[in-house]
């Protein structure tokens, strides 16, 4: 499962352990999204986007809406593809450093 590969790589890079498949709510308790990887204390979520997210128009629309809902509530959303994970690891790692440090994480 690619979400597991992503999580293990993030841990190997020294990032804190994320919670997995978490329902995220706004400050009033309204459901925003179920997210693959969540760092609640830093306001960051990671979403692995498999190819079906791109090829299924309904899924693609929901992915955009979900990211917008989270961003509107001040969550940093890091969307990840297999290509980024496997062929652009330095750039991907830098994206997570930026997102987590904006939320208060200190390496």
N, C-alpha and C positions, 0 to 999 in steps of 0.2 A: 504494500500500500504506500503510495507516494507521500501521504501525510506523515506516515511514520518515518520514511526516509528523510523528509524535511526536518522533522522534530529531532531525529538523531544527529543530523548535521549541525543543527543549531546548538545542540548540547556540546558537540565536539568543538565548536567554535567558542565555547565558554559562556554562552548566553544562559540566563536563568531558565529553569524548567517551566514550560508553559502548561496550562491546563488544557485538556483535550476535549473537543466537541462540547463546548460550553454554550449555554443559552445566555446571551448578553441582553441586559435590560437597561433602559434609561433611568434617570434619577427618580422618576415617578413609578418605576416598576413595570413599565410597558415593554413588551418583548420587541427587540430590535432584530436579532438574528441568532442563528446557531452557527458558531464559528469553529473552524478546525483547531486553531491554536490561539490561546488567550493568555495575555499577561495583564490581568485586571489592575494590578497595582501601578502599572505604567501606561494604561490606556491603549494597549496595542493588541491588534489581532492579526493573525496570518491566515490567509486563505489560499489553499492550493487549488489551482485552476487546471483541471484535466482537460483534454481536448474536447470532451463532450460539452464543456462549458462554452466553448467557442462555436461548436457546430449545431447546438440546439438553441434556436432563437428564444424559446421560452426561458430556458436556463440562463442564457446570456442576459436577458432583460432582468431576471430576478437577481443575478449577480451584481449588476449595476445598481439596482434599487437597494440591495442590501448594503453595498459599500457606501452609497449616499446616506442611508439612514444612520449608519455608524459614524460617518464623518460629520454629519449634522449634530451628533451628540459628542463630538470631540474625541472620537476614537481614531487612532492612526491605523490604517488598513494597509497591510503589506500583502499584495497579491503575487503569487509565485507560480511559475510554469516549470515544467520538467527541463526545458532548455536552460532557463536561468539557473536552476539548481545544479545541473550537470555540466554546463559549459561556461557559465559566468559566475562561478562561486564568489570571487572577490567582490564583484559589484553587488551581488545579492547580500553578502555579509555586511557590506557598507550600508545598504538600505536598512537592515535590521539595527545596526549600530545607531544610525540617525533616529529611527523611530523610537527605539527604547531609551536613548539618552534624552530625547525631547520629553519623554514621560518621567524622567528622573532617575533612570538606571545609571549606575556608575560602574564601568568595567573594572 
